[in-house]
Amino acid sequence: MGRRPMRQMSLLSLRRIKDLLFKISVIAAIILIFAVAWQVFRPGVRVRVSPETVAAFRVPHRAIGMLKNYSVEYGIPFAELFAVFHAENDFFPEKSAVYDLSVIEQLYVVDFHRIARRYNARSLAPYVTMFQNLFDEIEAFPIPTGWYEHDSSIMFGNSWGVEHNFQGNRMHMGAAIIDRENIRGRVPVVSMTGGVIEEAGWCNQLGYSVGIVTRNGTFFLYAHLDTLAPGLMPGQTIAAGQLLGQMGNTGGGRGGRSFPVHLHLAIRPNVSFTRGQFWINPYPILRYLEEEL
């Protein structure tokens, strides 16, 4: 007679515990959903910038290395720090970004988390992703390090957006790395990233060229090569630093070889903040890599 009530009481207690645990789990799930929703939809400053301004990428190149060092020192993800730095400066809309680099730590790093909270996380996220993909994937300068360090004939400048009338009026959407000795086939060209070859071969305008897609969908184009490295073909996996060919002056339509020997480098990130093709200025990246050699 005593065992049955005890068993009933035990079953009742188990049910109550299960009900309580269920209620706790439901409340925890609701709190989690609200926390995520707050991060995504919370009020804050929305990042409003034209794709053209983002593409021009006028950030002072020395700021890249400085912010990378600060990100390690302060434990801040570099891409988030870099995106907030851009947002705070309206993505540097002026033609030539002149900036006092000595104030970067004090203005943007020391109080980073308070500054970042002012921005709408959802509107900032596409730029964080773009910067993360770019700087996580790039591992090499497009000319082998040992070669570039000891060859003063190789040079490049910021030619992004410059009009040129070769084969019609167009804007330059890349960077030109020039061999001042102007000798075809002299300077080797290597891949800046790992990835898969999407295209390799001849194109009337680009001459011998190689297009590589990284794991995150960024497209790197190396054009006007004199020759391609043996065996390159679409679908092939490429490692950062692997030889793609030699610098040349092929392409440019009928006849070809009408301009100096140079490498045309173009970068097309996989972005969500604009539709269609989006190319970004390689110059600050090249200058950053040049100083990191």
C-alpha positions as CSV (number, residue, x, y, z in Angstrom):
1,M,0.0,0.0,0.0
2,G,2.9,2.3,0.8
3,R,4.9,1.5,-2.4
4,R,2.1,2.6,-4.9
5,P,1.7,6.1,-3.5
6,M,5.5,6.5,-3.5
7,R,5.8,5.3,-7.1
8,Q,3.0,7.8,-8.1
9,M,4.8,10.6,-6.2
10,S,8.0,9.7,-8.0
11,L,6.4,9.7,-11.4
12,L,4.7,13.0,-10.6
13,S,8.0,14.6,-9.6
14,L,9.7,13.4,-12.8
15,R,6.9,14.9,-14.9
16,R,7.3,18.2,-13.0
17,I,11.0,18.2,-13.5
18,K,10.6,17.4,-17.2
19,D,8.0,20.2,-17.5
20,L,10.3,22.6,-15.7
21,L,13.3,21.7,-17.9
22,F,11.1,22.1,-21.0
23,K,10.0,25.5,-19.9
24,I,13.6,26.5,-19.2
25,S,14.7,25.3,-22.6
26,V,11.9,27.3,-24.3
27,I,12.8,30.4,-22.4
28,A,16.5,30.0,-23.2
29,A,15.6,29.5,-26.9
30,I,13.5,32.7,-26.9
31,I,16.3,34.6,-25.3
32,L,18.8,33.3,-27.9
33,I,16.4,34.2,-30.7
34,F,16.0,37.7,-29.4
35,A,19.7,38.1,-28.9
36,V,20.5,37.1,-32.5
37,A,17.6,39.3,-33.8
38,W,19.0,42.2,-31.8
39,Q,22.4,41.8,-33.3
40,V,21.0,41.6,-36.8
41,F,18.2,44.1,-36.7
42,R,19.3,46.4,-33.9
43,P,19.1,50.1,-34.6
44,G,22.3,51.8,-35.5
45,V,24.1,53.7,-38.2
46,R,23.7,52.1,-41.5
47,V,26.7,51.9,-43.8
48,R,25.7,53.9,-46.9
49,V,28.4,54.0,-49.6
50,S,28.4,53.7,-53.4
51,P,30.0,50.6,-54.9
52,E,32.3,52.9,-56.9
53,T,33.7,54.4,-53.7
54,V,34.3,50.9,-52.2
55,A,35.9,49.7,-55.5
56,A,38.4,52.7,-55.6
57,F,39.8,51.3,-52.3
58,R,41.6,54.6,-51.4
59,V,42.6,53.4,-47.9
60,P,46.2,54.5,-47.0
61,H,48.2,51.3,-47.7
62,R,50.3,51.6,-44.5
63,A,47.1,51.5,-42.5
64,I,46.6,47.9,-43.5
65,G,49.8,46.6,-41.8
66,M,49.2,48.8,-38.8
67,L,45.6,47.6,-38.3
68,K,46.7,44.0,-38.8
69,N,49.2,44.4,-36.0
70,Y,46.7,46.1,-33.7
71,S,44.2,43.4,-34.4
72,V,46.6,40.8,-33.0
73,E,47.7,43.0,-30.1
74,Y,44.1,43.9,-29.0
75,G,42.4,40.5,-30.0
76,I,40.1,42.2,-32.5
77,P,39.3,40.4,-35.8
78,F,41.1,42.2,-38.5
79,A,38.3,42.3,-41.0
80,E,35.9,43.8,-38.4
81,L,38.5,46.4,-37.4
82,F,39.3,47.2,-41.1
83,A,35.6,47.6,-42.0
84,V,34.8,49.9,-39.1
85,F,37.9,52.0,-40.0
86,H,36.5,52.3,-43.5
87,A,33.0,53.1,-42.3
88,E,34.3,55.8,-39.9
89,N,36.1,57.4,-42.8
90,D,33.2,57.0,-45.3
91,F,35.4,54.6,-47.3
92,F,37.8,57.4,-48.2
93,P,35.8,59.2,-50.9
94,E,38.5,61.7,-51.8
95,K,40.8,61.0,-54.8
96,S,43.9,60.8,-52.6
97,A,43.5,59.7,-49.1
98,V,45.9,61.6,-46.9
99,Y,45.7,60.4,-43.3
100,D,47.5,60.9,-40.0
101,L,48.4,57.3,-39.2
102,S,49.7,58.2,-35.8
103,V,46.1,58.6,-34.5
104,I,44.8,55.2,-35.7
105,E,45.3,53.4,-32.4
106,Q,43.7,56.0,-30.2
107,L,40.8,56.8,-32.5
108,Y,39.8,53.4,-33.8
109,V,41.4,50.6,-31.8
110,V,41.4,51.5,-28.1
111,D,37.7,52.0,-28.0
112,F,36.8,49.7,-31.0
113,H,33.9,47.8,-29.4
114,R,32.0,51.0,-28.5
115,I,32.6,52.4,-32.0
116,A,31.5,49.1,-33.7
117,R,28.3,49.0,-31.6
118,R,27.2,52.3,-33.2
119,Y,26.8,50.6,-36.6
120,N,24.0,48.4,-37.8
121,A,25.7,45.0,-37.8
122,R,23.7,43.7,-40.8
123,S,24.7,46.7,-43.0
124,L,28.4,46.4,-42.0
125,A,28.6,42.6,-42.5
126,P,29.1,42.5,-46.3
127,Y,32.2,44.7,-46.0
128,V,33.6,42.6,-43.2
129,T,33.1,39.5,-45.3
130,M,34.8,41.0,-48.3
131,F,37.8,42.2,-46.4
132,Q,38.1,38.9,-44.6
133,N,38.0,36.9,-47.8
134,L,40.6,39.2,-49.5
135,F,43.2,39.2,-46.8
136,D,42.7,35.6,-45.7
137,E,43.3,34.4,-49.2
138,I,46.1,36.5,-50.4
139,E,49.5,35.0,-49.6
140,A,52.0,36.1,-52.2
141,F,53.1,39.1,-54.3
142,P,52.5,38.4,-58.0
143,I,56.2,38.6,-58.7
144,P,58.3,36.0,-56.8
145,T,59.7,37.7,-53.7
146,G,63.4,37.0,-54.3
147,W,63.0,38.3,-57.9
148,Y,61.1,41.5,-56.9
149,E,63.5,42.4,-54.1
150,H,66.5,42.5,-56.3
151,D,65.0,43.9,-59.6
152,S,64.6,47.6,-59.6
153,S,63.2,47.5,-63.1
154,I,59.8,46.3,-61.9
155,M,57.4,49.1,-60.8
156,F,53.7,49.9,-60.4
157,G,51.5,52.8,-59.5
158,N,47.9,53.5,-58.8
159,S,46.3,53.6,-62.2
160,W,42.8,52.7,-61.0
161,G,40.0,54.5,-62.9
162,V,42.5,56.2,-65.3
163,E,41.0,56.7,-68.8
164,H,42.8,55.1,-71.7
165,N,41.8,55.0,-75.3
166,F,43.5,51.8,-76.3
167,Q,40.9,49.9,-78.4
168,G,38.3,52.5,-77.3
169,N,37.7,54.8,-74.3
170,R,37.7,52.7,-71.1
171,M,38.5,53.0,-67.4
172,H,41.4,51.0,-66.1
173,M,39.9,48.5,-63.6
174,G,43.1,46.9,-62.3
175,A,46.8,47.5,-61.6
176,A,49.7,47.5,-64.1
177,I,53.0,46.1,-62.9
178,I,55.6,47.2,-65.5
179,D,58.9,45.8,-66.5
180,R,60.9,49.0,-67.4
181,E,63.4,46.8,-69.3
182,N,60.5,46.0,-71.6
183,I,61.7,42.5,-72.3
184,R,59.0,39.9,-73.0
185,G,59.2,36.7,-71.0
186,R,61.8,38.0,-68.6
187,V,59.8,38.4,-65.4
188,P,57.9,35.4,-63.8
189,V,54.4,35.8,-62.6
190,V,52.9,33.8,-59.8
191,S,49.5,33.3,-58.2
192,M,48.7,35.5,-55.2
193,T,46.4,32.9,-53.8
194,G,45.4,29.3,-53.9
195,G,42.3,28.4,-55.9
196,V,41.1,26.7,-59.1
197,I,41.8,27.9,-62.6
198,E,38.6,29.1,-64.2
199,E,40.2,30.2,-67.5
200,A,43.7,29.9,-69.0
201,G,44.7,30.6,-72.6
202,W,44.3,33.2,-75.3
203,C,41.9,36.1,-75.4
204,N,42.1,38.9,-78.1
205,Q,42.0,41.7,-75.6
206,L,43.8,40.1,-72.7
207,G,46.3,38.0,-74.6
208,Y,47.6,35.0,-72.7
209,S,45.9,35.2,-69.4
210,V,44.9,33.1,-66.3
211,G,41.8,33.5,-64.2
212,I,41.8,31.9,-60.7
213,V,38.8,31.5,-58.4
214,T,39.6,31.2,-54.6
215,R,37.6,29.1,-52.2
216,N,35.5,32.1,-51.2
217,G,34.7,33.0,-54.8
218,T,37.2,35.9,-55.3
219,F,38.4,36.0,-59.0
220,F,42.0,37.0,-59.8
221,L,43.0,37.8,-63.3
222,Y,46.6,37.9,-64.6
223,A,46.7,39.2,-68.2
224,H,49.0,40.1,-71.1
225,L,51.4,37.2,-70.3
226,D,54.0,36.4,-72.8
227,T,53.6,32.6,-72.3
228,L,51.7,30.4,-69.8
229,A,53.4,27.9,-67.5
230,P,53.3,24.4,-69.0
231,G,50.2,22.3,-68.2
232,L,47.9,25.1,-67.0
233,M,44.3,24.3,-67.8
234,P,40.8,25.1,-66.5
235,G,39.8,23.1,-63.4
236,Q,43.4,22.7,-62.2
237,T,44.1,23.5,-58.5
238,I,46.7,26.2,-58.0
239,A,48.8,27.0,-54.9
240,A,49.8,30.5,-53.8
241,G,53.2,31.3,-55.3
242,Q,52.8,28.8,-58.1
243,L,54.2,29.9,-61.5
244,L,51.5,31.1,-64.0
245,G,53.7,32.4,-66.8
246,Q,56.0,35.3,-67.8
247,M,55.2,38.9,-68.1
248,G,54.5,40.1,-71.7
249,N,52.5,42.4,-73.8
250,T,50.1,40.0,-75.6
251,G,46.5,40.9,-76.5
252,G,44.9,44.2,-77.2
253,G,42.9,43.0,-80.2
254,R,44.1,42.4,-83.7
255,G,47.9,42.5,-84.1
256,G,48.6,42.7,-80.4
257,R,51.9,43.6,-78.7
258,S,51.1,47.4,-79.1
259,F,51.9,48.4,-75.5
260,P,54.9,48.0,-73.1
261,V,55.6,44.7,-71.3
262,H,53.5,44.6,-68.1
263,L,51.2,42.4,-66.0
264,H,47.5,43.5,-65.8
265,L,46.2,42.4,-62.4
266,A,42.5,42.6,-61.6
267,I,40.6,41.4,-58.6
268,R,36.9,40.7,-58.5
269,P,35.6,39.9,-54.9
270,N,32.5,37.9,-54.4
271,V,30.2,40.5,-52.7
272,S,26.6,40.8,-51.8
273,F,26.3,44.6,-51.5
274,T,25.9,45.2,-55.3
275,R,24.7,43.2,-58.3
276,G,26.8,42.4,-61.3
277,Q,30.6,42.4,-61.6
278,F,32.5,44.2,-58.9
279,W,36.2,44.9,-59.3
280,I,38.4,46.4,-56.6
281,N,41.6,48.4,-56.9
282,P,44.6,46.1,-56.3
283,Y,47.0,49.0,-55.6
284,P,46.8,49.2,-51.8
285,I,47.0,45.4,-51.5
286,L,50.2,45.4,-53.7
287,R,51.7,48.2,-51.7
288,Y,50.9,46.4,-48.4
289,L,52.5,43.1,-49.8
290,E,55.5,45.1,-51.1
291,E,56.2,46.3,-47.5
292,E,55.6,42.9,-46.0
293,L,58.2,41.2,-48.2
